């Protein structure tokens, strides 16, 4: 195929195959090696310009998978640029096809075999990234303990004392919560004194130097460190249940260090390690590395209607407000790209979540009325108590209670489940994580709705507002027991939820003659 066709079909993903004189596909080895032109759809994923953070709003261009970008072009983060550069270096070593159109469509020539290998390679890479064995130098450790559980204070003290002991090969710096600074049960001053005496008695430190040295290695974290300086921490240890792990995700809204969770809570879908073996587990993790599961998180952005604000501020005349033909319509506003000189909505906060985003009726006594959009398409209107959009990790939480499907955490999907829908036909649906969902409150809704993010930061949505939900670029790095990923998940839903649990059916027996 020639490069001249690229400009005529710039918005389609196309793979052409040569045919013989009778119009049938040829299956010979020669035909298998013939190049085909592959063009990737520039419209996916769809994202409205107003919902993009500042600095990422740029002229719509074709999605670049196999092309060099001009110097200074806006192609994303540094790691994204590096990834795209590596994709270019394919075994085919063919020249890229440049279209003459203004949109600069990019395509490439691949043989059918290379196309198949590329598809398989993407799946294999995804499989490997879902669970990686990593080994790195741990120096600074972040410890998070479940609150409102006094029994865990002494366990945290034992853990910190072991980490700070002179017997460790590395002088770890350990960060604990601010609430431990004044805790009488934790007794930070007494802990430092105990470590000092052990170190002096072992001959590792002079008495006059030990207090300052040990106290400098025991520090206290705050939320500002987690949000703005996550690179300070090499490793995270949690003592508690699933809620404690979710709090880690909430604290680290961007990069998340590897999280090793000890099971000291109630259910424990996310906590896989026994605290009684913490010395062996941590020693092996620091010396031999850890297996990390990169769990999908969602990025949720609150979008505020500018039209509603104008109506509230009185910027439009009363005659226009009374004119039925000129009333704003959320579906019309969100279908299609915004004009360059008009932004119907503006972002008002972005959150990274691990479990689910819920849009519900809040304190209102009546059901909510919302619209659901996927990319540039209106999906449906919903009359219900609310909508739950869950990650695979959150499929066993609110999604399960609302009647949604259970989903293995390694599936790259979005689970959409209604909450008490006023219809018999709203079945839960599972969508690919490549889609951009929007859940909005139409202008003619009787009541407002409320949005919550992992059960936190509950915000009111006024008519015309909506929430954008997409896959986050910042996954949650959860440390897993080596070689037991699927086994742990199936055992969790069986043991903790009683999945498919029933008495065994008796076998047939021969009658006695």
C-alpha positions in Angstrom: 0.0 0.0 0.0 1.2 3.5 -0.7 1.7 6.4 1.6 -0.8 8.5 -0.4 -3.8 6.7 1.1 -2.9 7.7 4.6 -4.3 11.3 4.4 -7.6 10.1 3.0 -8.4 7.8 5.8 -6.8 9.5 8.7 -9.4 8.8 11.3 -9.6 5.1 10.9 -7.6 2.2 12.2 -7.0 0.0 9.1 -5.1 -3.1 8.2 -5.0 -4.0 4.5 -4.4 -7.5 3.2 -3.5 -8.3 -0.4 -5.9 -10.6 -2.3 -5.4 -12.8 -5.4 -7.1 -12.5 -8.7 -10.2 -14.2 -7.5 -10.6 -11.9 -4.6 -9.6 -14.4 -2.0 -7.0 -13.8 0.7 -3.6 -15.4 -0.1 -2.2 -17.7 2.5 1.3 -18.2 1.1 4.4 -17.5 3.1 5.3 -14.7 0.6 2.0 -13.0 1.2 2.5 -13.5 4.9 5.6 -11.4 4.7 4.2 -8.6 2.5 3.9 -5.3 4.4 0.5 -3.9 5.4 -0.1 -0.3 6.4 -1.3 0.2 10.0 -2.8 3.5 11.1 -3.9 4.0 14.7 -7.1 5.9 15.5 -6.2 9.5 16.5 -9.5 9.8 18.3 -8.8 7.3 21.1 -8.8 7.9 24.0 -11.2 10.8 23.8 -10.8 13.6 26.3 -12.4 17.0 26.3 -9.8 19.8 26.4 -11.4 21.5 29.4 -10.9 18.3 31.5 -7.2 18.2 30.8 -4.8 19.7 33.4 -3.1 22.9 32.3 -0.1 22.2 30.1 -1.6 19.1 28.5 -4.2 21.0 26.4 -2.9 21.0 22.9 -4.1 20.9 19.4 -5.7 17.6 18.5 -3.2 15.4 16.8 -3.0 11.8 15.7 -2.1 9.3 18.4 1.7 8.7 18.1 2.7 5.1 18.4 5.4 4.8 15.8 6.8 8.2 15.0 9.4 10.6 16.3 8.0 13.8 17.7 9.3 17.3 16.8 11.5 18.9 19.4 9.5 20.6 22.1 6.2 19.0 21.2 3.7 18.1 23.9 3.8 14.3 24.1 3.5 13.7 27.8 5.9 12.8 30.5 9.5 11.8 30.1 8.8 8.1 30.5 6.1 8.4 27.9 8.6 9.9 25.4 11.1 7.1 26.1 8.4 4.4 25.6 7.4 5.8 22.3 11.0 6.0 21.2 11.4 2.3 22.0 8.3 1.4 20.0 9.8 3.0 17.0 12.8 0.6 17.0 10.8 -2.4 15.8 12.4 -5.4 14.1 10.9 -4.3 10.7 13.2 -1.3 10.5 10.9 0.2 7.9 10.5 3.9 7.0 7.5 5.6 8.6 4.8 6.9 6.3 4.2 10.6 6.7 0.9 12.0 5.6 0.7 15.4 3.9 -2.3 16.4 5.9 -2.3 19.2 8.4 -3.1 16.7 11.2 0.2 14.9 10.6 -1.2 11.4 10.5 1.3 8.7 11.4 1.3 5.2 10.2 3.9 2.4 9.6 4.5 -0.6 7.4 4.4 -4.0 9.0 4.2 -7.5 7.7 1.3 -9.6 8.8 3.6 -11.7 11.0 5.0 -8.5 12.6 1.5 -7.3 13.2 0.6 -10.5 15.0 3.8 -10.4 17.0 3.2 -6.8 18.0 -0.3 -7.7 19.3 1.1 -10.7 21.2 4.0 -8.6 22.5 1.6 -6.0 23.9 -0.4 -8.7 25.7 2.8 -10.3 27.0 4.1 -6.9 28.2 0.8 -6.2 29.9 1.0 -9.6 31.7 4.5 -9.0 32.9 3.8 -5.5 34.1 0.8 -6.7 36.1 3.3 -8.5 38.4 6.9 -7.7 38.5 9.8 -8.8 40.7 11.8 -5.8 41.7 14.9 -5.4 43.9 16.0 -2.0 45.1 17.9 -0.4 47.9 15.6 0.5 50.8 16.7 3.3 53.0 13.5 5.2 54.1 10.5 3.4 55.3 6.9 4.8 55.7 4.8 3.1 58.4 1.0 3.5 58.5 -1.0 2.0 61.3 -4.7 1.6 61.5 -6.2 4.3 63.8 -8.8 3.6 66.5 -7.1 0.3 67.3 -4.9 0.6 70.5 -3.7 -3.0 70.2 -1.7 -2.0 67.1 0.3 0.7 68.8 2.5 -1.8 70.6 2.9 -3.9 67.4 4.0 -0.7 65.6 6.5 -0.1 68.4 7.9 -3.6 68.0 8.2 -3.1 64.2 9.9 0.3 64.5 12.3 -1.0 67.2 13.3 -3.9 65.0 13.9 -1.6 62.0 16.0 0.8 63.9 18.0 -1.8 65.8 21.8 -1.9 65.4 21.5 -5.5 64.2 20.1 -4.3 60.8 22.7 -4.1 58.0 21.2 -0.8 56.9 20.6 2.3 59.0 16.9 2.7 58.1 15.1 6.0 58.5 11.5 5.2 59.7 8.6 7.6 59.4 5.5 7.0 61.6 2.3 9.1 62.0 2.2 12.3 64.0 -0.1 10.7 66.5 2.8 8.5 67.8 4.8 11.6 68.8 2.8 12.1 71.9 1.5 8.6 72.4 2.3 7.3 75.9 1.8 3.7 74.7 4.3 4.1 71.9 6.6 6.1 74.1 9.0 7.4 71.5 11.5 8.8 74.1 11.6 5.4 75.8 12.1 3.6 72.5 15.1 5.8 71.6 16.6 5.1 75.1 16.1 1.3 74.7 17.8 1.4 71.3 20.6 3.5 72.7 21.4 1.1 75.5 21.4 -1.9 73.1 23.7 -0.1 70.8 26.1 1.1 73.5 26.2 -2.4 75.2 27.0 -3.9 71.8 29.9 -1.4 71.4 28.5 0.0 68.2 28.1 3.6 69.4 29.3 6.0 72.0 26.8 7.0 74.7 27.1 10.7 74.0 26.4 10.2 70.3 23.6 7.6 70.4 20.7 9.7 71.4 21.0 12.1 68.5 21.8 9.4 66.0 18.8 7.2 66.8 16.4 10.1 67.2 17.4 11.4 63.8 16.3 8.1 62.2 12.9 8.1 63.9 10.7 10.7 62.2 7.1 11.7 61.7 5.3 12.0 58.4 2.4 14.4 57.4 0.1 14.6 54.4 2.1 17.3 52.8 5.1 14.9 52.5 3.0 12.2 50.9 1.3 14.5 48.3 4.3 16.7 47.4 7.4 14.6 48.1 6.5 10.9 47.6 10.1 10.3 46.4 11.2 10.7 50.0 10.0 7.1 50.8 11.4 3.9 49.4 9.0 1.5 51.0 5.6 1.5 52.7 4.4 -0.9 55.5 0.8 -0.9 56.7 -0.6 -2.5 59.8 -4.4 -2.8 59.6 -7.0 -3.8 57.1 -8.2 -2.8 53.6 -9.2 0.6 54.8 -5.6 1.3 55.9 -4.4 0.4 52.4 -7.0 2.6 50.8 -5.7 5.5 53.0 -2.2 5.0 51.6 -3.7 5.4 48.1 -5.5 8.5 49.2 -2.3 10.0 50.8 -0.1 9.3 47.7 -2.1 10.9 44.9 0.7 10.5 42.4 3.6 8.1 42.7 3.1 5.3 45.2 6.1 3.4 46.6 5.7 -0.4 47.0 3.2 -1.2 49.7 3.5 -4.3 51.9 0.4 -4.8 54.0 0.2 -6.9 57.2 -3.2 -8.4 57.8 -4.5 -6.9 61.1 -8.0 -5.8 60.1 -11.3 -7.4 59.3 -11.6 -8.8 55.8 -8.2 -8.4 54.2 -8.6 -8.5 50.4 -5.5 -6.3 50.1 -3.5 -7.5 53.1 -1.7 -10.7 52.4 1.0 -11.0 55.1 1.0 -12.3 58.6 2.4 -9.9 61.1 3.7 -12.7 63.3 6.3 -13.4 60.6 7.2 -9.7 59.9 11.0 -10.2 60.6 11.4 -12.9 58.0 9.1 -11.2 55.5 10.8 -7.9 55.7 14.3 -9.4 55.7 13.6 -11.3 52.5 11.8 -8.3 50.9 14.8 -6.0 51.5 17.4 -8.5 50.6 15.8 -10.5 47.7 13.3 -8.0 46.3 9.5 -8.1 46.2 6.8 -9.1 43.7 4.7 -6.0 42.9 1.2 -6.0 41.4 0.5 -2.7 39.7 -3.1 -2.2 40.4 -5.3 0.0 38.3 -6.4 3.3 39.8 -8.9 5.8 38.4 -8.4 9.5 37.9 -11.6 11.4 38.7 -12.0 15.1 37.8 -14.9 17.3 39.0 -16.1 19.5 36.1 -18.1 22.6 37.0 -20.7 24.1 34.5 -19.8 27.6 33.4 -23.3 28.1 32.0 -24.9 27.4 35.4 -22.5 29.8 37.0 -23.5 32.5 34.6 -27.2 31.9 35.4 -26.5 32.0 39.1 -24.4 35.2 38.8 -27.1 36.9 36.7 -24.9 37.3 33.6 -27.8 36.2 31.3 -31.0 38.1 30.9 -34.2 36.9 32.4 -35.8 36.5 29.0 -33.1 34.0 28.0 -33.8 32.0 31.2 -37.5 31.8 30.4 -36.9 30.8 26.8 -37.4 27.0 26.6 -35.6 26.8 23.3 -32.4 28.3 24.8 -32.2 26.3 28.0 -28.8 24.5 28.3 -28.7 20.7 27.6 -25.9 18.6 29.1 -26.0 16.0 26.3 -25.6 18.7 23.6 -22.7 20.2 25.6 -20.8 17.0 26.1 -21.3 15.4 22.7 -18.6 16.7 20.3 -15.5 18.8 21.0 -15.7 22.2 22.4 -15.1 25.2 20.2 -11.7 26.8 20.5 -13.2 30.0 22.0 -15.6 28.3 24.4 -15.3 26.1 27.4 -18.6 24.9 28.8 -17.0 23.4 31.9 -13.9 23.9 34.0 -12.0 21.4 36.3 -12.5 21.8 40.0 -10.3 19.1 41.6 -8.7 15.8 40.5 -8.4 12.7 42.6 -6.7 9.3 42.2 -8.7 6.4 43.7 -8.2 2.7 44.2 -11.7 1.4 44.8 -14.5 3.4 43.3 -16.1 6.7 42.4 -19.7 7.0 43.4 -22.3 9.6 42.2 -25.4 9.3 44.3 -28.4 11.2 45.7 -26.7 12.2 48.9 -29.0 13.5 51.6 -31.8 14.1 49.1 -35.0 12.1 49.9 -35.6 11.4 46.2 -33.6 9.4 43.6 -30.9 11.1 41.5 -31.1 11.8 37.8 -27.8 11.4 36.0 -26.4 11.0 32.4 -23.6 8.6 31.5 -21.2 9.3 28.6 -18.5 7.1 27.2 -15.8 8.9 25.1 -17.9 11.0 22.6 -21.1 9.0 23.0 -24.1 9.3 25.3 -24.7 5.9 26.9 -27.9 6.3 28.9 -29.9 8.3 31.4 -30.1 6.9 34.9 -32.9 7.3 37.5 -31.5 5.6 40.6 -30.0 6.1 44.0 -26.7 6.5 42.3 -24.0 5.0 40.1 -20.9 3.2 41.2 -17.8 3.1 38.9 -15.4 0.6 40.3 -11.9 -0.5 39.6 -11.2 -4.3 39.6 -9.7 -3.9 43.0 -12.9 -2.3 44.2 -15.1 -5.0 42.8 -15.4 -6.7 46.2 -16.4 -3.4 47.9 -19.4 -1.1 47.2 -19.6 -2.6 43.7 -20.4 -6.0 45.2 -23.0 -4.6 47.6 -24.7 -2.9 44.7 -25.0 -6.2 42.8 -21.9 -5.8 40.5 -19.6 -8.5 39.2 -16.6 -9.8 40.9 -13.5 -9.1 38.9 -9.9 -10.3 39.2 -7.7 -7.2 40.0 -5.4 -7.8 37.0 -8.2 -7.1 34.5 -7.9 -3.7 32.9 -11.5 -2.8 33.1 -14.1 -0.4 34.6 -17.2 -1.8 36.3 -20.3 0.3 36.1 -23.1 -0.7 38.5 -26.3 1.2 39.3 -27.4 1.6 42.9 -31.1 0.8 43.3 -32.1 1.7 39.8 -35.7 2.5 39.1 -35.8 0.0 36.2 -35.7 -3.7 35.7 -33.2 -3.6 32.9 -30.1 -1.8 34.2 -27.6 -4.7 34.3 -24.1 -4.1 35.6 -21.7 -3.6 32.7 -17.9 -4.0 32.3 -16.0 -1.5 30.1 -12.4 -1.4 28.9 -10.1 1.0 30.9 -9.3 2.8 27.7 -12.6 4.5 27.7 -13.2 7.9 29.3 -16.5 7.9 31.3 -18.4 11.0 32.3 -21.3 11.0 34.8 -23.2 14.2 34.9 -26.2 15.9 36.4 -28.5 17.3 33.7 -29.7 20.9 33.9 -33.3 19.8 34.4 -32.6 17.4 37.3 -34.9 17.9 40.2 -32.1 17.6 42.8 -28.4 17.8 43.1 -26.1 14.8 43.3 -23.0 14.0 45.3 -19.7 12.5 44.3 -17.3 10.6 46.6 -13.9 9.2 45.9 -13.0 6.0 47.8 -15.6 7.2 50.3 -13.7 10.5 50.9 -13.9 14.1 49.7 -17.7 14.1 49.3 -18.6 16.9 46.9 -21.9 18.3 45.7 -22.7 18.2 42.0 -25.1 20.9 40.8 -27.1 20.6 37.6 -24.7 20.9 34.7 -21.7 19.5 36.6 -20.2 16.1 35.8 -17.3 13.8 36.8 -14.7 12.6 34.3 -13.4 9.1 35.1 -10.4 7.5 33.3 -7.5 5.2 34.0 -4.8 6.8 36.0 -1.2 7.0 34.9 -0.3 6.3 38.6 -0.9 2.7 39.5 -0.9 1.3 43.1 2.1 -0.8 43.7 1.0 -3.6 46.0 3.5 -6.2 47.2 2.3 -9.7 46.7 3.3 -13.1 48.0 5.5 -14.6 45.3 3.8 -17.1 43.0 0.3 -16.9 44.6 -1.5 -14.1 42.9 -4.6 -15.9 41.6 -4.6 -18.3 44.4 -4.8 -15.5 47.0 -7.6 -13.8 45.2 -9.8 -16.9 44.8 -9.1 -17.9 48.4 -10.1 -14.4 49.5 -13.5 -14.4 47.9 -14.1 -18.0 48.9 -13.0 -17.7 52.5 -14.2 -14.1 53.3 -17.3 -13.9 51.1 -18.3 -17.6 50.9 -18.2 -17.6 47.1 -19.8 -20.7 45.7 -19.9 -22.4 49.1 -22.4 -25.2 49.6 -22.6 -28.8 50.9 -21.1 -31.4 48.5 -23.5 -33.6 46.5 -23.4 -37.2 47.6 -22.2 -39.8 45.1 -24.4 -42.6 43.9 -24.1 -45.9 45.7 -25.0 -49.4 44.4 -27.9 -51.1 46.2 -27.2 -54.2 48.1 -28.6 -57.2 46.4 
